[in-house]
Every structure is written in C-alpha cells, then in structure tokens.
Amino acid sequence: MEEDFKQPQRQSSIGVLLMFVTTLQQWGRALWPVALVYVFKIDELNKGYLYIGIAFFLIVIGIVAYLKYLNFTFYLDDENDEFVINEGILNKTKTIIQLNKIQQVNINQSLLQRVIGVYELDVDTAGSNKKEGSIKAISHFLALGLKARLMENEQVDSYTESSEVESDEVDAEARPFMSISFLSLLKVGVTSNYVKGLGLIVAFVATVFENSKNFISQYDFDDEKIDAYLDKSRIIQSVAIITFLILSSILIINLVRVVFRYFDYKIARQNGSLLLSFGLLSTKSTIIKPEKVQIVTVTRNFFQKKMNILELKIKQATSGEKEDRKSVIEIPGCNESESVEILKLLFLKAPEKGMMLKPNFRKLVFSIFLSIILPLTGFFAFAKFIQPMFMDYVYVVPIYVVFVGIIVYFGFRNNRLYVNDDFIIKQSGAWDVDNKIIEPGKIQAITTSQLFWHKSADIGSITIHTAGGNISFQLGDYSKIKQYVNLWLYEMETSNSNWM
C-alpha cells in the first residue's frame, strides 16, 4: 500500500480520545479554583443541576476535541521542500517547516497513547528551543514512514513503498549495534546526582534543627531538664538513622527515575544517522544527524570510572538563551569502547585530546575568594553586627572551609582546554568531570577578553559560541589563545559543513 504524504491527511481517528483527555486536562488546570469552590459547597448544591452541568461540560470538551481533530492536517510540499501543519478551531494556524532545517524527529508514546495504540511525532529544527511541529496521534506505520521522509537529505520525487520503509525501520530497530543493559542503568542510578542528594540532606537537617530550636524556645522548656532526659547517644543514633533513610530514599528515587526513563535503551544506525529508542511507561524514539550535532559532553565521576560506565549528552542547535534540559539527548551507562563507537559515528573519528591549556593560578585564588573568603566574611559580619546568635554555628565554618576547599581545588585541577586540528575539548568539574567536545568548523563566533591587570601576566579568557551553547575558558595563556582564535576564524570562513 502506498501512502501519499503529498495530500493533507488527518491523525488517527482514535486520537479524538487523546485530544479529549488533553483538553480536559488543560481546562481542568485553568478552572481548578472554581471546581474547588464547588467541592466545598457540594452539600448546598442541587445534585440534578450539578450532574447536568458536568455532562454539559464534558459534551463541550468532546466537541472541542472533535473540532481539533477535524481541523488538524499535515502534508509534505515536495515542490518547496516543506512540511506543512494546519490546525486551530477559530484561530487557524499554518506551520511551515523547511525540510533541510529539520535536525531531529522524535517518535514518543506516553502511557495513554500506548493504551489507545497511537504515537506522537515531534519535529525539531535549529532556530527554536521548542517543538516546531507535533502530531499527537498517528499510527506507528505512518510515524515510521513520515519520519523517514522528513529525515531525507535529498529531494524525493515520489514516496517509496510504505512496507519497504517500515521493513527497513523495523530491521534497524530490531538489530541495534548497541544497547544499555539493565545492570548499567542500575550503576548510573547509584552513582549520579550526589550533589542534589547532599543538598537535600543539608537542607532537611538544617530545617529540622532550626524548627526544633524555635519550638523549644517558644514554649520555654528547661534546657537542663531536656538534656538530662535525652540520652545523647540515642540522639546521635537517631540522627544517623534519619540520615541513612534520607540517603536511601534519594538513592531509590534516582534508581527508579533512571530505570523508568531509560529502560531498554537501544542505539542503531539508520542511513548515516543515529536512531535512539528508550523508555518504560513513556517510550521515545529519536534520530540524530551527525552533521547537526553541536556539542557532545562525556561525563564521568570516580565511581563511574571504577565501574567502567559514563554518560554522553548530545546537544544540537537551539535558540534559547538558557539550556533546555529536555532538548539534551542523553545516553547513560555506556562503557568506554561503546562511547568511542558512538563518537566515531557522530564525528567520523574518535576525538583525541591535543595541546593542553591550563588556567593560571590566579583562577584558583579568585575561586577561593568567591567561594570561601567572601561568604565567611559576610557570615561573621552578619553574626557580629546583626544577629549574634549566628555565632553559635561557628563550628560549621571549618567543615565548610574543608568541603568547599576540596571542591574548588579539584575544580581547578580538572579545568583544562585541549586543542588539536579537528577538535576542541573543554574539561571541567570537581566530582562529575565533563569533557565538552566541539568541532572548529561549527563555531559561530569567538569572544576573547583580557583585563588590564592581566596583561603583564599574559593571561586572558575565551568564550566559544556555537548553536548548541557556549564554552568558556578563563585565565589561560593569552598568546596561545589568540593563535588558536586566528586558526578557528579561518576555519569558520572556509568551512562548508551543513550543520544547520
């Protein structure tokens, strides 16, 4: 059977149910204050009118959902190489997406979509930090065929047999060259997000301690009697148990999050691109074009290194000033050899670290000033002149100095910029060490700066701007930085890479 995407067509008819639920959720979020009032006054209401009102409300939502389905069409304009989506009930909108600007096509399936047997197809381009086009209810058969058409680089005069496209897609998905095992996901779950977990513990302990102290002072309890009544050893034991329970909860939550999000992670090759599929309750399938990739980040900490696992984060072109975490494609739990294979697919060769640039020792001094000296100065000034009771917490100062000092030191030691003819690699991080990899030909702009008191030491800073974000390196050898900048500017002018 031949599917002609040149003619406008609608979504799957069962998708009306999905639109009904989606519209109900949208209206529910908007009208929940009104619903809350009726809940509290339900005994005073006439039940007949209440049921009639609910029925009328659901009928209106059903009509709106059907009109959304009826007015939503999509098709391919081969003459102009465009993908066109028409939608809207009263305010009609027409979204036109240039095929050569498409950098990513995702096929997702939420729990509700899985129940009713439809898929969602999202189209991303370079130029926005949100989805340019989204089809909420489409069959897997059509989703695979449409995805193949949208990701083609050349002009296609006629659509190939749908059965052949589906066969190729299924074959590619059925035989992935790499898959992330369940054991690897467990390793990722127990070795990541330590900083967030530590922050939650510190916040929890500080809150409990402060509230307990306020409670005791408010009701004029006798501190000596309380100290005599409470066994200090039991207090320490209770605190240890509570801390253990908090750590265990954080660990379990992180494990569940990683497993549910990345379950059955498979990576396959498809027409020179990378096909990723993963998810337990909500599944996702996405294609990455290597030429569209802007920044690849390889992340690993000490425990992950011992377990031979790491995490890859792939960023393509975005226009948002802030990084949209949802737009970052993550590949967790792959080992060293697997990461090399993925990097070869993305960059045609394995990136290697070249000439190393290290920051000047002034970078370390400045970091110590910002993170240790300045906060402690503010703390003691506040405690002395505004709130003397804060001096009771002075015992925390040595712990803070040691902890933050270790983080600052390792952050400085891992701060490096590696440069060779084909790659720029920025290394950073104290515990989770990131290696951000870019190609000089994909640089959009370069900013260099040097403060006047740094001229004698010949140090300065550089920021490399790409369509996927910026990479900065501060207080390095300024003479070497300028040499590399001249080389990169030349490559920018002469590069013919189709990374948009």
SEMI-297966 format. One line per field, with one value per residue (C-alpha): residue in three letters; x, y, z. Coordinates in pm, whole numbers, plus 50000, padded with zeros to 5 digits. Layout:
BEGIN
resn <- Ala;...
px <- X;...
py <- Y;...
pz <- Z;...
//
This chain:
BEGIN
resn <- Met;Glu;Glu;Asp;Phe;Lys;Gln;Pro;Gln;Arg;Gln;Ser;Ser;Ile;Gly;Val;Leu;Leu;Met;Phe;Val;Thr;Thr;Leu;Gln;Gln;Trp;Gly;Arg;Ala;Leu;Trp;Pro;Val;Ala;Leu;Val;Tyr;Val;Phe;Lys;Ile;Asp;Glu;Leu;Asn;Lys;Gly;Tyr;Leu;Tyr;Ile;Gly;Ile;Ala;Phe;Phe;Leu;Ile;Val;Ile;Gly;Ile;Val;Ala;Tyr;Leu;Lys;Tyr;Leu;Asn;Phe;Thr;Phe;Tyr;Leu;Asp;Asp;Glu;Asn;Asp;Glu;Phe;Val;Ile;Asn;Glu;Gly;Ile;Leu;Asn;Lys;Thr;Lys;Thr;Ile;Ile;Gln;Leu;Asn;Lys;Ile;Gln;Gln;Val;Asn;Ile;Asn;Gln;Ser;Leu;Leu;Gln;Arg;Val;Ile;Gly;Val;Tyr;Glu;Leu;Asp;Val;Asp;Thr;Ala;Gly;Ser;Asn;Lys;Lys;Glu;Gly;Ser;Ile;Lys;Ala;Ile;Ser;His;Phe;Leu;Ala;Leu;Gly;Leu;Lys;Ala;Arg;Leu;Met;Glu;Asn;Glu;Gln;Val;Asp;Ser;Tyr;Thr;Glu;Ser;Ser;Glu;Val;Glu;Ser;Asp;Glu;Val;Asp;Ala;Glu;Ala;Arg;Pro;Phe;Met;Ser;Ile;Ser;Phe;Leu;Ser;Leu;Leu;Lys;Val;Gly;Val;Thr;Ser;Asn;Tyr;Val;Lys;Gly;Leu;Gly;Leu;Ile;Val;Ala;Phe;Val;Ala;Thr;Val;Phe;Glu;Asn;Ser;Lys;Asn;Phe;Ile;Ser;Gln;Tyr;Asp;Phe;Asp;Asp;Glu;Lys;Ile;Asp;Ala;Tyr;Leu;Asp;Lys;Ser;Arg;Ile;Ile;Gln;Ser;Val;Ala;Ile;Ile;Thr;Phe;Leu;Ile;Leu;Ser;Ser;Ile;Leu;Ile;Ile;Asn;Leu;Val;Arg;Val;Val;Phe;Arg;Tyr;Phe;Asp;Tyr;Lys;Ile;Ala;Arg;Gln;Asn;Gly;Ser;Leu;Leu;Leu;Ser;Phe;Gly;Leu;Leu;Ser;Thr;Lys;Ser;Thr;Ile;Ile;Lys;Pro;Glu;Lys;Val;Gln;Ile;Val;Thr;Val;Thr;Arg;Asn;Phe;Phe;Gln;Lys;Lys;Met;Asn;Ile;Leu;Glu;Leu;Lys;Ile;Lys;Gln;Ala;Thr;Ser;Gly;Glu;Lys;Glu;Asp;Arg;Lys;Ser;Val;Ile;Glu;Ile;Pro;Gly;Cys;Asn;Glu;Ser;Glu;Ser;Val;Glu;Ile;Leu;Lys;Leu;Leu;Phe;Leu;Lys;Ala;Pro;Glu;Lys;Gly;Met;Met;Leu;Lys;Pro;Asn;Phe;Arg;Lys;Leu;Val;Phe;Ser;Ile;Phe;Leu;Ser;Ile;Ile;Leu;Pro;Leu;Thr;Gly;Phe;Phe;Ala;Phe;Ala;Lys;Phe;Ile;Gln;Pro;Met;Phe;Met;Asp;Tyr;Val;Tyr;Val;Val;Pro;Ile;Tyr;Val;Val;Phe;Val;Gly;Ile;Ile;Val;Tyr;Phe;Gly;Phe;Arg;Asn;Asn;Arg;Leu;Tyr;Val;Asn;Asp;Asp;Phe;Ile;Ile;Lys;Gln;Ser;Gly;Ala;Trp;Asp;Val;Asp;Asn;Lys;Ile;Ile;Glu;Pro;Gly;Lys;Ile;Gln;Ala;Ile;Thr;Thr;Ser;Gln;Leu;Phe;Trp;His;Lys;Ser;Ala;Asp;Ile;Gly;Ser;Ile;Thr;Ile;His;Thr;Ala;Gly;Gly;Asn;Ile;Ser;Phe;Gln;Leu;Gly;Asp;Tyr;Ser;Lys;Ile;Lys;Gln;Tyr;Val;Asn;Leu;Trp;Leu;Tyr;Glu;Met;Glu;Thr;Ser;Asn;Ser;Asn;Trp;Met
px <- 50000;50136;50095;50093;50206;50157;49785;49665;49563;49436;49556;49427;49056;49115;49321;48996;49004;49359;49253;48953;49176;49432;49163;49010;49349;49403;49061;49095;49420;49258;48931;49050;48982;48617;48595;48745;48471;48202;48367;48342;47980;47869;47617;47442;47415;47125;47256;47044;47184;47533;47513;47364;47647;47914;47753;47732;48097;48208;47998;48161;48506;48410;48300;48622;48831;48649;48695;49066;49088;48888;49095;49436;49602;49960;50130;50458;50504;50764;50778;50901;51065;50837;50643;50311;50079;49737;49549;49313;48938;48872;49229;49373;49749;49972;50318;50570;50896;51179;51292;51660;51627;51496;51760;51565;51246;51116;50855;50719;50448;50302;50110;49773;49898;50018;49675;49488;49761;49890;50222;50335;50574;50773;50984;51274;51472;51763;51608;51383;51403;51057;50891;50813;50570;50389;50143;49982;49801;49948;49986;50327;50310;50265;50503;50789;50720;50682;50994;51195;51070;51138;51494;51591;51859;51779;51471;51228;51003;50774;50727;50858;50651;50544;50602;50964;51021;50863;51065;51390;51294;51190;51504;51718;51540;51539;51916;52072;52450;52440;52202;52229;52178;51960;52271;52431;52120;52143;52505;52405;52128;52360;52649;52477;52308;52520;52526;52146;52119;52371;52190;51858;52014;52177;51852;51648;51883;51910;51531;51466;51733;51608;51241;51325;51520;51238;50985;51187;51244;50880;50738;51011;51134;51410;51724;51888;51590;51577;51950;51903;51605;51754;52031;52293;52397;52039;52021;52330;52187;51855;52029;52235;51921;51736;52035;52053;51681;51714;52013;51829;51520;51724;51905;51579;51413;51712;51720;51351;51386;51678;51521;51179;51325;51599;51469;51553;51785;51882;52107;52106;52244;52000;52101;52410;52215;52180;51846;51777;51481;51415;51155;50938;50598;50663;50870;51073;51237;51460;51703;52023;52201;52576;52625;52370;52545;52699;52837;52891;52962;53124;53056;53209;53285;53520;53270;53157;53519;53569;53252;53354;53044;52993;52721;52701;52498;52435;52330;52207;52127;51897;51797;51714;51945;51918;51989;51669;51739;51466;51648;51967;51983;52137;52297;52360;52554;52769;53123;53448;53451;53082;53131;53417;53192;52920;53169;53303;52951;52897;53239;53364;53664;53731;53816;54161;54299;54567;54763;54665;54596;54586;54440;54674;54699;54507;54199;54235;54293;53988;53770;53884;53799;53450;53351;53527;53661;53368;53090;53271;53330;52959;52873;53092;52982;52617;52674;52860;52655;52306;52233;52483;52305;52462;52794;52652;52705;53073;53167;53033;53298;53590;53367;53257;53617;53740;53445;53435;53816;53831;53568;53749;54085;53965;53762;54079;54285;54030;53985;54165;54126;54257;54306;54404;54334;53993;53853;53828;53771;53686;53733;53574;53415;53518;53331;53144;53413;53273;53456;53272;53369;53312;53446;53610;53404;53081;53188;52958;53156;53451;53485;53821;53883;54178;54164;54433;54594;54628;54836;55165;55096;54979;54658;54305;53973;53789;53425;53341;52986;52804;52442;52422;52563;52882;53212;53429;53789;53926;54272;54473;54787;54658;54923;54833;54463;54499;54690;54413;54147;54305;54310;53947;53830;53991;53819;53486;53519;53627;53403;53127;52970;52589;52537;52213
py <- 50000;50339;50630;50970;51236;51497;51504;51663;51396;51381;51200;50858;50870;50714;51025;51208;51032;51160;51514;51482;51387;51656;51926;51806;51841;52191;52314;52139;52323;52653;52601;52416;52712;52712;52335;52363;52606;52365;52076;52262;52362;52030;51971;52300;52234;52084;51744;51742;52073;51961;51645;51839;52092;51820;51648;51977;52049;51709;51748;52086;51934;51647;51892;52093;51775;51663;52005;51994;51654;51771;52087;51927;51820;51765;51702;51728;52000;51844;52145;52374;52103;52186;52004;52180;52151;52319;52339;52553;52594;52969;53092;52895;52847;52712;52588;52553;52370;52362;52001;52095;52271;51963;51834;51587;51381;51206;50934;50926;50728;50819;50573;50695;50682;50328;50227;50360;50246;50573;50759;51122;51260;51576;51778;51995;52245;52476;52808;52741;52581;52425;52175;52333;52064;51796;51527;51383;51077;50883;50512;50351;50257;50619;50756;50545;50636;51007;51013;50855;51118;51410;51299;51258;51499;51487;51590;51298;51296;51018;50832;50476;50178;50217;49849;49885;50187;50013;49699;49897;50083;49772;49593;49883;49889;49509;49484;49768;49778;49884;49855;49976;49687;49699;49650;49958;50163;50046;50160;50502;50527;50465;50683;51003;51309;51306;51685;51708;51438;51609;51941;51782;51626;51952;52145;51884;51867;52247;52286;52024;52170;52527;52432;52224;52512;52758;52518;52474;52849;52932;52711;52791;52438;52392;52308;52138;51908;51826;51744;51525;51347;51280;51030;51189;50853;50788;51132;51056;50717;50873;51132;50858;50653;50953;51041;50680;50680;51007;50876;50552;50741;50961;50655;50465;50765;50817;50447;50445;50765;50630;50288;50425;50692;50492;50134;49919;50184;50081;50253;50167;50305;50430;50595;50751;50876;50755;50601;50600;50434;50403;50431;50208;50374;50664;50549;50773;50720;50986;51026;51228;51354;51365;51681;51864;51781;52087;51975;51627;51606;51299;51289;51058;51059;50846;50565;50552;50525;50226;50066;50144;50347;50705;50934;51109;51427;51539;51896;52015;52369;52569;52933;52957;53167;52910;52545;52346;52018;51844;51925;51749;51389;51164;50823;50683;50380;50306;50182;50320;50118;50186;50561;50554;50386;50647;50933;50784;50787;51147;51288;51025;50971;50931;51271;51297;51549;51766;52064;52138;52485;52526;52819;53048;53006;53335;53137;52925;53229;53406;53096;53067;53434;53398;53067;53080;53420;53632;53409;53373;53748;53805;53538;53687;54043;53939;53744;54028;54331;54200;53859;53749;53415;53303;53275;52957;52795;52889;52521;52471;52707;52455;52192;52443;52551;52193;52080;52382;52398;52040;52117;52435;52260;51966;52201;52398;52083;51947;52278;52228;52316;52065;52166;51977;52022;51852;51903;52140;51968;52165;51966;52086;51968;51869;51541;51484;51560;51687;51679;51901;51822;52055;52079;52410;52418;52451;52761;53059;53328;53374;53625;53698;53927;54045;54271;54536;54392;54056;54194;54168;53802;53744;53568;53609;53440;53299;53209;52990;53039;52756;52697;52445;52668;52838;52704;52931;52902;53164;53294;53084;53169;53463;53443;53079;53160;53431;53192;52936;53203;53310;52948;52889;53209;53090;52750;52923;53119;52824;52553;52408;52186;52161;52180;52382
pz <- 50000;49902;50139;49971;50217;49945;50023;50350;50596;50950;51256;51361;51439;51782;51851;51930;52268;52329;52238;52470;52765;52677;52651;52978;53149;53006;53112;53449;53525;53427;53619;53929;54164;54052;54092;54441;54546;54426;54612;54944;54874;54730;55011;54931;54559;54371;54262;53946;53824;53923;53711;53419;53445;53448;53148;52958;53041;52910;52594;52521;52570;52338;52068;52105;52085;51769;51606;51692;51523;51222;51162;51213;50885;50772;50440;50251;49989;49760;49529;49807;50023;50315;50584;50648;50952;50966;51296;51501;51553;51549;51515;51224;51221;50947;51041;50758;50825;50571;50528;50515;50852;51034;51272;51483;51457;51770;51796;52151;52323;52661;52877;52745;52386;52445;52578;52271;52029;51879;51873;51888;51626;51713;51469;51588;51384;51453;51543;51840;52183;52147;51913;51576;51472;51671;51565;51877;51740;51449;51387;51417;51049;50937;51200;51069;50708;50778;50993;50712;50467;50698;50766;50400;50277;49909;49712;49686;49381;49494;49814;49826;49925;50284;50351;50244;50465;50760;50696;50691;51012;51199;51087;51210;51544;51578;51536;51733;51730;52097;52393;52751;52989;53299;53513;53357;53438;53798;53807;53674;53932;54228;54104;53989;54144;54460;54476;54470;54734;54961;54921;55020;55330;55442;55385;55574;55874;55896;55879;56148;56375;56338;56389;56696;56848;56780;56930;57250;57293;57217;57492;57749;57800;58052;57853;58151;58205;57835;57831;58138;57986;57646;57600;57374;57234;57128;56968;56761;56673;56567;56352;56185;56115;55972;55752;55631;55549;55356;55160;55087;54971;54738;54602;54541;54376;54149;54059;53973;53766;53564;53504;53404;53177;53001;53016;52712;52565;52211;51959;51590;51265;51004;50677;50831;51134;51491;51595;51970;52142;52514;52790;53009;53055;52818;52519;52293;51957;51805;51517;51536;51226;51297;51092;51310;51639;51806;52143;52286;52660;52813;53190;53445;53819;54031;54100;53737;53627;53856;53716;53355;53273;53157;53025;52689;52637;52279;52203;51868;51757;51987;52001;52370;52585;52865;52816;52777;52953;52754;52432;52551;52433;52699;52655;53005;53114;52809;52861;52723;52399;52331;52379;52129;51870;51924;51896;51573;51430;51536;51438;51186;51413;51784;51941;52092;52338;52179;52312;52673;52807;53186;53379;53569;53948;53978;53875;54190;54410;54268;54317;54681;54734;54584;54743;55083;55191;55071;55218;55553;55572;55518;55776;56052;55973;55989;56312;56482;56387;56306;56457;56729;56773;56446;56632;56784;56445;56417;56448;56093;55948;55946;55785;55521;55450;55409;55197;54966;54951;54819;54556;54445;54427;54219;54002;53929;53867;53619;53437;53104;52737;52483;52120;51805;51434;51445;51794;52088;52423;52739;53061;53385;53708;54061;54111;53785;53527;53195;52863;52613;52254;51957;51603;51500;51180;51381;51576;51522;51699;51936;52220;52386;52682;52891;53195;53205;53519;53341;53055;53241;53316;52954;53058;52930;52870;52569;52501;52203;52076;51898;51802;52087;52361;52473;52604;52819;52939;53177;53261;53016;52815;52611;52338;52263;52283;52015;51789;51808;51761;51431;51314;51415;51246;50924;50955;51019;50695;50484;50634;50413;50680;50671;51047;51040
//
